[in-house]
Amino acid sequence: MSPAQRRVARILVDTPLSHLDRPFDYAVPDDLEVVAGCRIKVRFAGRLVDGYVLELADDTAHEGKLATIAKVVSPEPVLTPEIARLARDVADRYAGTIADVLRLAIPPRHARAEAHPGGATPPEPPDIGDASWHAYVHGAAYVQALAAGQSPRAVLNALPRHEPERAVAEAVSAVVRAGRGAVVCVPDVRDVARWDAVFAEALGPGAHVTLTAADKPAARYRNFLRVSRGEVHVVLGTRGAAYAPVHDLGLVVIWDDGDDLYAEPRAPYPHTREVLLTRAVETGAAVLIAGHARTAEAQSLVEQGWCAEIVGDQPARRREWPVVDVTDGTEHGAAPARLPAAVFEMVRAAHGPVLIQVPRRGYRTSLVCDRCRTPAQCPACAGPLVQHRADAPLACRWCATTVAQWQCGECHGTRLRAPVVGQLRTAEEFAAAFPGRAIVTSGGQTVLDRIERDETALVLATPGAEPVVPGGYAVVVLLDTWLMLARDDVRVFEESHRRWFNALALAAYGARAVAVGDSGILQGLVRADPAGVAARELADRAQTHLPPVGRLATVDGPADVITGLSTREWPPFVDVLGPVPVEPGRDRLILRVPRREGLALAKVLKGVAGERSAAKEPPVRIQVDPVAF
């Protein structure tokens, strides 16, 4: 038997079944040219399915005759050994299958893109220095360590107006000049566009590629191939870019890691930060977790000593962040006002554009009876009534039924009031109070990334939709902070502060800010201390053993299935909470373990999923360390 006939390919088959989550050996026919990492098709369980060649070997442990590879879809090696190991580790960390991870990591094939010849040499980036890091304690030393080929790990709290994209470009340039590559992840395509322009100017044309789900399939796959072929060593993108097959990875960067866009909505639901940290551990790459705010996860890495802390000293923080006043909205002992005098006075005195952050989008997003405060409900389905604009009729948020004449079911009153209003209604109120101001709104379906500077602009935006203005805002107003903190979310304190710090970071030098809320809760804004806020949040998590102090998993499924799982014999280190109903007919089980038992919990849950798939029972939805639950 010739060596060619003895060839064996270990195949990762594209199957969602947990009990089949392992490589399978197939024989390689003499007439097929098969390379490790290429796409193939094989017969599996009676069907022709896709797969990847994990490796080639001369023997197999399989007893009996091997099935043969049916077809080579493409000879392009798109699955590198490093990404295969990463996919396996991510699947094990999140109790998922490697096939699910590979669907996130490798974009769909585009034959025409593969036809483009490769082999181009990556351009050498210029030495752009480290000027952006001089404002931070130990900042320049971090870049110098990267340039020397070392792998420092750091958490950066960026100061306003210091162009974090430029600072990251300087770090990336140092890494590439040292002969290694970099992966940089930002939350969304708006950020990618802004960072891409800075990277192109700083690193030079052709020195990096972008990878986002918003790219056209051909362009995305072509950029992916440029990376896998070694033509480019720098990747900038959204969460999918975390898996980019960069050769000799030397640096992973994530900006604003608390943004919920980093939580993958598809199985096995990995978080981009954890994917990048896993890559860093496997490859020995440097780490940079950066943002205007700081998450409890980043603070945990600092407190453990795994990451160093890079921040501005206290005088720099006080100088760069706007001075924040806090008001509870009360005026001379009266009831709190939503738009207190302190806000009007600051806006009236502003010499330049003003940003007003409003937690809710829309017009009147909540309505109650003006007499008895009973929530206004739809007569058809009992859903909540809202009003989308001043001249619009009342409409149900659930079934969209319009209500021309409303009457309270409790007191028969006909007048309504809005305890919660959105940025559109708030814009009307400010337009009436400041007729000389140009009103701009951003939020919902109309999000502005940037506006031209107008000294009279008064911008009302929902959190995350605040547009950038050249030179920064003269005044920043944070309205209804109590409303953001009232959300039913275990991360509400951290998430609210992240959005507030991001809004304050848009202020001009020497700007003022006012926050309407509880002064005790908002002291982190007054002190310009994101690290202190993160430390407080981490301490609170430690009290309840929530991530990152502990590990937590949720299991969702039919009520009878979850009830059965709740009575299952779990390992002694597992704390079982529930079941609790999440919707009619579906319940949720919450499992909590110490952090050191996280992989053990994932293994147990993988076993549960495997048992159900082997028995051909409907799957349950398993999420490890979900962002919200």
C-alpha positions as CSV (number, residue, x, y, z in Angstrom):
1,M,0.0,0.0,0.0
2,S,1.5,3.3,-1.1
3,P,2.0,6.3,1.4
4,A,-0.7,8.2,-0.5
5,Q,-3.2,5.4,0.1
6,R,-2.3,5.3,3.8
7,R,-3.0,9.0,4.3
8,V,-5.6,9.8,7.0
9,A,-7.3,13.1,7.6
10,R,-8.7,14.1,11.0
11,I,-11.8,16.1,10.3
12,L,-13.8,18.6,12.3
13,V,-17.3,17.9,11.1
14,D,-19.9,20.7,11.1
15,T,-22.4,19.2,13.4
16,P,-24.3,20.9,16.3
17,L,-24.6,17.6,18.2
18,S,-22.7,17.8,21.5
19,H,-22.1,14.1,21.8
20,L,-20.3,14.2,18.4
21,D,-18.0,17.1,19.3
22,R,-14.7,15.5,18.4
23,P,-12.5,14.9,15.3
24,F,-13.3,12.0,13.0
25,D,-10.8,10.1,10.8
26,Y,-11.4,9.8,7.1
27,A,-9.3,8.3,4.4
28,V,-7.8,10.7,1.7
29,P,-8.4,9.4,-1.8
30,D,-5.5,9.4,-4.2
31,D,-7.2,11.8,-6.6
32,L,-7.7,14.6,-4.0
33,E,-5.2,17.2,-2.9
34,V,-5.9,17.7,0.8
35,V,-4.0,20.1,3.1
36,A,-4.4,20.8,6.8
37,G,-6.9,23.6,7.4
38,C,-8.8,23.3,4.1
39,R,-12.6,22.9,3.7
40,I,-13.9,19.5,2.6
41,K,-17.2,17.6,2.4
42,V,-17.7,14.1,3.9
43,R,-20.5,11.6,4.4
44,F,-21.6,11.8,8.0
45,A,-24.7,10.1,9.4
46,G,-25.9,9.5,5.9
47,R,-25.6,13.1,4.8
48,L,-23.0,15.1,2.9
49,V,-21.8,17.7,5.4
50,D,-19.1,20.4,5.6
51,G,-15.9,20.1,7.6
52,Y,-12.3,21.2,8.1
53,V,-9.2,19.1,7.9
54,L,-7.6,19.4,11.4
55,E,-4.4,17.5,10.5
56,L,-3.1,14.7,8.2
57,A,-1.7,11.5,9.6
58,D,-0.5,8.1,8.4
59,D,-2.5,5.9,10.8
60,T,-5.7,5.8,12.8
61,A,-7.0,4.4,16.0
62,H,-10.3,3.6,14.2
63,E,-11.0,-0.1,13.9
64,G,-12.5,-1.1,10.5
65,K,-12.5,0.6,7.2
66,L,-12.4,4.4,7.0
67,A,-14.9,6.4,5.0
68,T,-13.3,8.6,2.4
69,I,-13.4,12.4,1.9
70,A,-16.1,13.1,-0.7
71,K,-14.9,16.4,-2.0
72,V,-12.4,19.2,-1.4
73,V,-14.4,22.4,-1.4
74,S,-11.3,24.6,-1.4
75,P,-7.6,23.9,-1.1
76,E,-7.2,27.2,0.8
77,P,-6.0,26.5,4.4
78,V,-8.4,28.7,6.3
79,L,-8.2,26.9,9.7
80,T,-4.8,27.4,11.3
81,P,-3.6,25.2,14.2
82,E,-3.7,28.2,16.6
83,I,-7.3,29.0,15.7
84,A,-8.2,25.3,16.0
85,R,-6.8,25.2,19.5
86,L,-8.5,28.5,20.4
87,A,-11.9,27.2,19.1
88,R,-11.5,24.1,21.2
89,D,-10.7,26.1,24.3
90,V,-13.6,28.5,23.8
91,A,-16.0,25.6,23.2
92,D,-14.8,24.0,26.5
93,R,-15.0,27.3,28.4
94,Y,-18.6,28.0,27.3
95,A,-19.9,24.4,27.2
96,G,-20.4,24.5,23.5
97,T,-19.2,22.7,20.4
98,I,-16.1,23.5,18.3
99,A,-18.3,23.6,15.2
100,D,-20.3,26.5,16.6
101,V,-17.1,28.4,17.4
102,L,-15.7,27.8,14.0
103,R,-18.9,29.3,12.4
104,L,-18.0,32.5,14.4
105,A,-14.3,32.4,13.5
106,I,-14.2,31.6,9.8
107,P,-16.4,33.7,7.4
108,P,-18.3,32.0,4.6
109,R,-16.2,31.1,1.5
110,H,-16.2,33.3,-1.5
111,A,-14.6,31.6,-4.5
112,R,-13.8,34.7,-6.4
113,A,-11.9,36.2,-3.5
114,E,-9.8,33.0,-3.3
115,A,-8.8,33.5,-7.0
116,H,-6.9,36.6,-6.1
117,P,-3.1,35.8,-5.9
118,G,-1.5,36.1,-2.5
119,G,2.0,36.4,-1.3
120,A,2.3,40.1,-0.8
121,T,4.8,41.2,1.8
122,P,3.4,43.1,4.8
123,P,4.5,46.8,4.7
124,E,6.8,48.0,7.5
125,P,5.0,50.6,9.6
126,P,6.7,53.8,10.4
127,D,8.0,54.5,13.9
128,I,5.3,56.9,15.1
129,G,6.6,57.1,18.6
130,D,4.6,57.0,21.9
131,A,3.6,60.6,22.4
132,S,-0.1,59.6,23.2
133,W,1.1,57.6,26.2
134,H,3.0,60.3,28.0
135,A,-0.1,61.5,29.8
136,Y,-0.3,58.2,31.6
137,V,1.8,56.8,34.5
138,H,3.9,54.0,33.0
139,G,2.3,54.5,29.6
140,A,5.5,55.1,27.6
141,A,7.1,52.1,29.3
142,Y,4.3,49.9,28.1
143,V,4.9,50.8,24.4
144,Q,8.7,50.5,24.9
145,A,8.2,47.0,26.2
146,L,6.1,46.1,23.1
147,A,8.8,47.5,20.9
148,A,11.4,45.3,22.7
149,G,9.4,42.2,21.9
150,Q,8.0,41.7,25.4
151,S,4.4,40.9,26.2
152,P,3.2,43.4,28.9
153,R,-0.5,43.2,30.0
154,A,-2.3,46.3,31.0
155,V,-5.7,48.0,31.7
156,L,-5.8,51.5,30.4
157,N,-8.2,54.2,31.6
158,A,-8.2,56.6,28.7
159,L,-8.5,60.3,29.4
160,P,-10.9,62.5,27.4
161,R,-9.6,64.0,24.1
162,H,-6.4,61.9,24.2
163,E,-7.4,60.0,21.1
164,P,-7.3,56.4,22.3
165,E,-7.3,55.2,18.7
166,R,-4.0,57.0,18.2
167,A,-2.5,55.5,21.4
168,V,-3.5,52.0,20.3
169,A,-2.1,52.7,16.8
170,E,1.3,53.6,18.4
171,A,1.2,50.4,20.5
172,V,0.4,48.3,17.3
173,S,3.2,50.0,15.4
174,A,5.6,49.0,18.1
175,V,4.5,45.4,18.0
176,V,4.7,45.1,14.2
177,R,8.1,46.7,14.1
178,A,9.1,44.0,16.6
179,G,8.0,41.4,14.0
180,R,4.7,40.4,15.5
181,G,1.0,41.0,14.7
182,A,-2.0,42.5,16.5
183,V,-5.7,42.1,16.8
184,V,-7.8,45.2,17.9
185,C,-11.5,44.8,18.7
186,V,-14.0,47.7,19.1
187,P,-17.7,47.5,19.7
188,D,-19.4,48.4,16.4
189,V,-18.9,49.5,12.9
190,R,-19.1,53.2,13.8
191,D,-16.1,52.7,16.0
192,V,-14.4,50.7,13.2
193,A,-14.8,53.5,10.7
194,R,-13.3,56.1,13.1
195,W,-10.4,53.9,14.2
196,D,-9.8,52.7,10.6
197,A,-9.1,56.3,9.5
198,V,-6.6,56.8,12.3
199,F,-4.9,53.5,11.7
200,A,-4.6,54.2,8.0
201,E,-3.0,57.6,8.7
202,A,-0.7,56.3,11.4
203,L,0.4,52.9,10.1
204,G,0.3,53.7,6.4
205,P,-1.8,52.3,3.6
206,G,-2.3,48.6,3.4
207,A,-0.8,47.9,6.8
208,H,-4.1,46.7,8.3
209,V,-7.4,45.2,7.4
210,T,-10.9,45.5,8.9
211,L,-13.2,42.6,9.7
212,T,-16.9,43.2,10.5
213,A,-20.1,41.4,9.9
214,A,-21.3,44.5,8.1
215,D,-18.8,44.0,5.3
216,K,-19.9,42.6,2.0
217,P,-19.2,38.8,1.9
218,A,-16.5,39.1,-0.8
219,A,-14.7,42.0,0.9
220,R,-14.8,40.3,4.3
221,Y,-13.5,37.0,3.0
222,R,-10.8,38.7,0.9
223,N,-9.5,40.6,4.0
224,F,-9.7,37.3,6.0
225,L,-7.5,35.6,3.3
226,R,-5.0,38.4,3.4
227,V,-4.6,37.8,7.1
228,S,-4.4,34.0,6.9
229,R,-1.9,34.2,4.0
230,G,0.3,36.4,6.1
231,E,0.0,39.5,3.9
232,V,-1.2,41.7,6.8
233,H,-0.3,41.5,10.4
234,V,-2.8,43.9,11.9
235,V,-6.6,43.4,12.2
236,L,-9.2,45.9,13.3
237,G,-12.8,44.9,13.7
238,T,-15.8,44.0,15.8
239,R,-16.2,40.8,17.9
240,G,-15.6,38.4,15.0
241,A,-12.1,39.8,14.5
242,A,-11.0,38.2,17.8
243,Y,-10.5,35.0,15.8
244,A,-8.5,36.5,13.0
245,P,-5.6,34.1,12.1
246,V,-2.9,36.7,12.6
247,H,0.6,35.2,12.2
248,D,2.8,35.4,15.3
249,L,0.3,37.3,17.4
250,G,2.0,39.8,19.7
251,L,-0.8,42.0,21.0
252,V,-4.6,41.8,21.6
253,V,-6.6,44.9,22.3
254,I,-10.2,45.5,23.3
255,W,-11.7,48.9,23.6
256,D,-14.6,49.5,25.9
257,D,-15.0,45.9,26.9
258,G,-18.1,46.5,28.9
259,D,-20.2,47.2,25.8
260,D,-22.8,44.5,25.5
261,L,-22.1,44.2,21.7
262,Y,-19.1,42.0,22.7
263,A,-21.5,39.3,24.0
264,E,-22.0,36.9,21.1
265,P,-25.7,36.3,20.6
266,R,-25.1,32.9,18.9
267,A,-24.0,29.6,20.6
268,P,-21.9,29.1,22.5
269,Y,-22.3,32.8,23.4
270,P,-18.6,33.7,24.1
271,H,-17.5,37.1,25.2
272,T,-14.9,38.8,23.0
273,R,-12.8,39.8,26.0
274,E,-12.5,36.2,27.1
275,V,-11.7,35.0,23.6
276,L,-8.8,37.6,23.4
277,L,-7.5,36.8,26.8
278,T,-7.6,33.1,25.9
279,R,-5.5,33.8,22.8
280,A,-3.1,35.9,24.8
281,V,-2.5,33.0,27.3
282,E,-2.0,30.5,24.4
283,T,0.3,32.6,22.3
284,G,2.1,34.7,24.9
285,A,0.8,37.9,23.4
286,A,0.6,41.2,25.2
287,V,-2.8,42.5,26.4
288,L,-4.4,45.9,26.4
289,I,-7.9,46.4,27.9
290,A,-8.8,50.0,27.3
291,G,-11.7,52.3,27.9
292,H,-12.9,55.5,29.5
293,A,-14.6,53.4,32.1
294,R,-13.5,50.1,33.7
295,T,-15.3,46.8,34.1
296,A,-15.3,44.6,37.1
297,E,-13.6,41.9,35.0
298,A,-10.7,44.3,34.1
299,Q,-10.5,45.4,37.8
300,S,-10.2,41.8,38.8
301,L,-7.2,41.3,36.5
302,V,-5.6,44.4,38.0
303,E,-6.2,43.3,41.6
304,Q,-4.9,39.8,40.8
305,G,-1.7,41.3,39.4
306,W,-2.2,39.7,36.0
307,C,-2.6,43.2,34.4
308,A,-0.8,46.4,35.3
309,E,-2.8,49.6,35.6
310,I,-2.2,52.5,33.3
311,V,-4.0,55.7,34.4
312,G,-3.4,59.4,34.5
313,D,-2.3,60.7,37.9
314,Q,-4.9,62.5,40.0
315,P,-4.0,66.0,38.8
316,A,-4.3,64.9,35.2
317,R,-7.7,63.2,35.8
318,R,-9.0,66.3,37.5
319,R,-7.7,68.5,34.7
320,E,-8.9,66.5,31.8
321,W,-12.3,65.3,32.9
322,P,-15.1,67.9,33.1
323,V,-16.1,69.3,36.6
324,V,-19.3,67.4,37.5
325,D,-22.0,69.0,39.7
326,V,-24.8,66.7,41.0
327,T,-28.3,67.8,41.8
328,D,-31.2,65.7,43.0
329,G,-33.7,68.0,41.3
330,T,-35.3,69.5,44.4
331,E,-35.9,73.3,44.5
332,H,-36.4,74.9,47.9
333,G,-37.8,71.8,49.5
334,A,-40.3,71.1,46.7
335,A,-40.7,67.8,44.9
336,P,-37.8,66.9,42.6
337,A,-38.0,68.4,39.1
338,R,-37.0,66.4,36.1
339,L,-35.3,69.5,34.6
340,P,-34.1,71.4,37.6
341,A,-32.9,75.0,37.6
342,A,-29.2,73.9,37.8
343,V,-29.6,72.3,34.4
344,F,-31.2,75.4,32.8
345,E,-28.6,77.7,34.4
346,M,-25.7,75.7,33.1
347,V,-27.1,75.4,29.6
348,R,-28.0,79.1,29.5
349,A,-24.4,80.0,30.5
350,A,-22.8,77.6,28.0
351,H,-20.6,79.1,25.3
352,G,-20.6,76.3,22.8
353,P,-22.5,73.1,22.0
354,V,-24.3,71.2,24.8
355,L,-24.8,67.5,25.1
356,I,-27.8,66.2,27.0
357,Q,-28.0,62.4,27.6
358,V,-31.5,61.1,28.0
359,P,-31.8,57.4,29.1
360,R,-34.9,56.6,27.0
361,R,-35.4,57.0,23.2
362,G,-38.7,58.0,21.7
363,Y,-41.3,60.5,22.8
364,R,-43.6,59.5,25.8
365,T,-42.4,56.0,26.6
366,S,-44.6,55.4,29.7
367,L,-48.0,56.8,30.5
368,V,-50.1,56.7,33.6
369,C,-53.4,58.2,34.8
370,D,-52.8,61.8,35.9
371,R,-55.3,61.3,38.8
372,C,-54.5,57.9,40.3
373,R,-51.2,57.0,38.6
374,T,-52.6,53.7,37.2
375,P,-50.5,52.6,34.2
376,A,-52.4,53.2,30.9
377,Q,-53.2,49.9,29.2
378,C,-54.3,48.8,25.8
379,P,-58.0,47.7,25.8
380,A,-57.2,44.9,23.3
381,C,-54.2,43.2,25.0
382,A,-53.6,45.1,28.3
383,G,-50.1,46.1,27.0
384,P,-48.5,49.5,27.9
385,L,-49.6,52.5,25.9
386,V,-47.1,55.0,24.5
387,Q,-47.1,58.1,22.3
388,H,-44.5,58.4,19.5
389,R,-44.9,62.1,18.9
390,A,-47.0,65.1,20.0
391,D,-49.7,64.8,17.2
392,A,-49.8,61.0,17.3
393,P,-52.5,58.9,18.9
394,L,-51.8,56.6,21.8
395,A,-50.5,53.2,20.7
396,C,-49.9,49.9,22.3
397,R,-46.2,48.9,22.6
398,W,-47.1,45.2,22.3
399,C,-49.8,44.9,19.6
400,A,-49.6,48.4,18.0
401,T,-53.3,49.0,18.5
402,T,-54.1,52.8,18.4
403,V,-56.4,54.3,21.1
404,A,-58.3,57.4,20.2
405,Q,-60.2,57.9,23.4
406,W,-58.6,56.6,26.6
407,Q,-60.2,56.2,30.0
408,C,-58.7,55.0,33.2
409,G,-60.1,51.6,34.3
410,E,-59.7,52.5,38.0
411,C,-60.9,56.1,38.4
412,H,-62.3,56.8,34.9
413,G,-60.0,59.8,34.5
414,T,-59.1,60.8,30.9
415,R,-56.0,62.8,31.5
416,L,-52.5,61.2,31.2
417,R,-49.0,62.1,32.4
418,A,-45.7,60.6,31.4
419,P,-43.4,59.5,34.3
420,V,-40.8,58.5,31.7
421,V,-40.2,60.5,28.5
422,G,-37.7,60.0,25.7
423,Q,-35.2,62.2,24.0
424,L,-37.7,63.5,21.4
425,R,-40.1,64.8,24.1
426,T,-37.2,66.2,26.0
427,A,-36.0,68.0,22.9
428,E,-39.4,69.7,22.6
429,E,-39.0,70.9,26.2
430,F,-35.5,72.3,25.6
431,A,-36.5,73.9,22.3
432,A,-39.3,75.8,24.1
433,A,-36.9,76.9,26.9
434,F,-34.0,77.8,24.6
435,P,-35.4,79.2,21.3
436,G,-32.0,80.4,20.2
437,R,-30.5,76.9,20.3
438,A,-30.3,74.5,17.3
439,I,-31.9,71.3,18.5
440,V,-30.3,68.0,17.3
441,T,-31.5,64.5,18.3
442,S,-29.6,61.2,18.1
443,G,-31.0,57.8,19.0
444,G,-33.3,55.0,17.9
445,Q,-33.2,54.6,14.2
446,T,-31.4,57.9,13.7
447,V,-27.9,57.7,15.3
448,L,-25.4,60.5,14.4
449,D,-21.8,59.5,14.6
450,R,-20.5,63.1,14.2
451,I,-21.8,66.6,13.7
452,E,-20.2,69.8,12.6
453,R,-19.4,72.2,15.3
454,D,-22.2,74.7,15.9
455,E,-21.9,77.0,19.0
456,T,-25.7,77.0,19.3
457,A,-26.2,73.2,19.0
458,L,-28.1,71.5,21.8
459,V,-27.8,67.7,21.2
460,L,-30.2,65.3,22.9
461,A,-29.0,61.7,22.6
462,T,-29.7,58.3,24.2
463,P,-26.8,56.5,25.8
464,G,-24.3,55.2,23.2
465,A,-25.7,57.4,20.5
466,E,-23.9,60.6,21.5
467,P,-22.3,62.2,18.4
468,V,-18.7,63.5,18.4
469,V,-18.3,67.3,17.9
470,P,-15.0,68.8,17.0
471,G,-13.5,70.5,20.0
472,G,-15.9,68.8,22.4
473,Y,-19.0,69.9,24.2
474,A,-19.0,73.0,26.5
475,V,-21.6,71.4,28.8
476,V,-22.7,67.8,29.3
477,V,-26.0,67.0,31.1
478,L,-26.9,63.6,32.4
479,L,-30.6,63.4,32.9
480,D,-32.7,60.8,34.8
481,T,-29.7,58.9,36.2
482,W,-32.2,57.2,38.5
483,L,-33.9,55.7,35.5
484,M,-30.7,54.1,34.2
485,L,-30.0,52.6,37.6
486,A,-33.6,51.3,37.9
487,R,-33.1,48.7,35.2
488,D,-33.4,45.0,36.2
489,D,-29.8,44.0,35.5
490,V,-27.1,42.7,37.8
491,R,-24.6,44.9,35.9
492,V,-26.7,48.1,36.1
493,F,-24.3,50.0,38.3
494,E,-21.3,49.2,36.1
495,E,-23.1,49.7,32.8
496,S,-24.6,53.1,33.8
497,H,-21.3,54.4,34.8
498,R,-19.7,53.2,31.6
499,R,-22.3,55.2,29.6
500,W,-21.9,58.2,31.8
501,F,-18.1,58.2,31.6
502,N,-18.3,57.8,27.8
503,A,-20.6,60.8,27.5
504,L,-18.4,62.9,29.8
505,A,-15.4,62.0,27.7
506,L,-16.9,64.0,24.8
507,A,-16.6,67.3,26.7
508,A,-14.2,70.0,25.8
509,Y,-11.2,71.0,27.9
510,G,-12.5,73.0,30.9
511,A,-16.1,72.0,30.3
512,R,-18.7,71.7,33.0
513,A,-21.2,68.9,33.5
514,V,-24.3,68.3,35.7
515,A,-25.8,65.0,36.6
516,V,-29.4,64.8,37.9
517,G,-29.5,62.1,40.6
518,D,-28.3,60.8,43.9
519,S,-25.0,62.4,44.9
520,G,-24.0,59.4,46.9
521,I,-24.2,57.1,43.9
522,L,-22.6,59.5,41.5
523,Q,-19.4,60.3,43.5
524,G,-17.3,58.3,41.0
525,L,-18.2,60.9,38.3
526,V,-17.4,63.8,40.6
527,R,-14.0,62.3,41.5
528,A,-13.3,61.3,37.8
529,D,-12.5,57.8,39.2
530,P,-13.5,54.9,36.9
531,A,-11.1,52.6,38.8
532,G,-12.9,53.3,42.1
533,V,-16.3,52.6,40.5
534,A,-14.9,49.3,39.2
535,A,-13.4,48.4,42.6
536,R,-16.8,49.0,44.3
537,E,-18.6,46.9,41.7
538,L,-16.1,44.1,42.1
539,A,-16.5,44.1,45.9
540,D,-20.3,43.9,45.4
541,R,-19.9,40.9,43.1
542,A,-17.7,39.2,45.6
543,Q,-20.5,39.4,48.2
544,T,-22.8,37.5,45.8
545,H,-20.2,35.2,44.2
546,L,-21.1,36.6,40.7
547,P,-18.6,36.8,37.8
548,P,-15.8,37.5,37.7
549,V,-15.4,36.4,41.3
550,G,-17.4,33.2,40.6
551,R,-18.7,31.4,37.5
552,L,-22.3,31.3,36.7
553,A,-24.3,29.4,34.1
554,T,-28.0,29.6,33.0
555,V,-29.9,26.7,31.5
556,D,-33.2,27.5,29.7
557,G,-35.7,25.1,28.4
558,P,-39.2,23.7,28.7
559,A,-40.5,23.8,32.3
560,D,-40.6,20.0,32.7
561,V,-37.1,19.6,31.4
562,I,-35.7,22.3,33.7
563,T,-37.5,20.8,36.7
564,G,-35.9,17.5,36.0
565,L,-32.5,19.1,35.7
566,S,-33.0,20.9,39.0
567,T,-33.4,17.5,40.8
568,R,-30.4,16.0,39.1
569,E,-27.4,15.1,41.2
570,W,-24.9,17.9,40.6
571,P,-21.3,18.0,41.9
572,P,-21.0,19.3,45.4
573,F,-19.3,22.5,44.3
574,V,-22.4,23.6,42.3
575,D,-24.9,25.9,43.9
576,V,-28.3,25.3,42.2
577,L,-30.7,28.2,42.1
578,G,-34.2,27.9,40.7
579,P,-35.9,26.9,38.5
580,V,-37.5,30.3,37.8
581,P,-40.0,31.0,35.0
582,V,-38.7,33.2,32.1
583,E,-41.8,33.0,29.8
584,P,-44.9,30.8,29.6
585,G,-43.9,27.2,29.5
586,R,-40.1,27.9,29.8
587,D,-38.0,28.0,33.0
588,R,-34.4,28.8,33.9
589,L,-32.0,27.1,36.1
590,I,-29.0,29.1,37.5
591,L,-25.8,27.3,38.5
592,R,-23.1,29.0,40.5
593,V,-19.6,27.8,41.3
594,P,-16.3,29.2,42.6
595,R,-14.1,30.5,39.8
596,R,-11.6,27.7,40.0
597,E,-14.4,25.2,39.2
598,G,-15.5,27.1,36.1
599,L,-14.1,24.6,33.6
600,A,-15.5,21.7,35.7
601,L,-19.0,23.2,35.5
602,A,-18.7,23.7,31.7
603,K,-17.7,20.1,31.4
604,V,-20.7,18.9,33.4
605,L,-23.0,21.1,31.3
606,K,-21.4,19.8,28.1
607,G,-22.2,16.3,29.4
608,V,-25.9,17.3,29.9
609,A,-26.1,18.6,26.4
610,G,-24.4,15.5,25.0
611,E,-26.8,13.2,26.9
612,R,-29.8,15.0,25.4
613,S,-28.4,15.1,21.8
614,A,-27.5,11.4,22.0
615,A,-31.0,10.6,23.1
616,K,-32.4,12.9,20.3
617,E,-34.1,15.1,22.9
618,P,-34.7,18.8,22.3
619,P,-31.6,20.9,23.3
620,V,-31.6,23.3,26.2
621,R,-30.0,26.7,26.0
622,I,-26.8,26.9,28.0
623,Q,-25.0,30.1,28.7
624,V,-21.9,30.4,30.8
625,D,-21.2,33.8,32.4
626,P,-24.1,35.6,30.6
627,V,-24.0,39.4,30.5
628,A,-27.6,39.5,31.6
629,F,-29.8,36.9,33.2
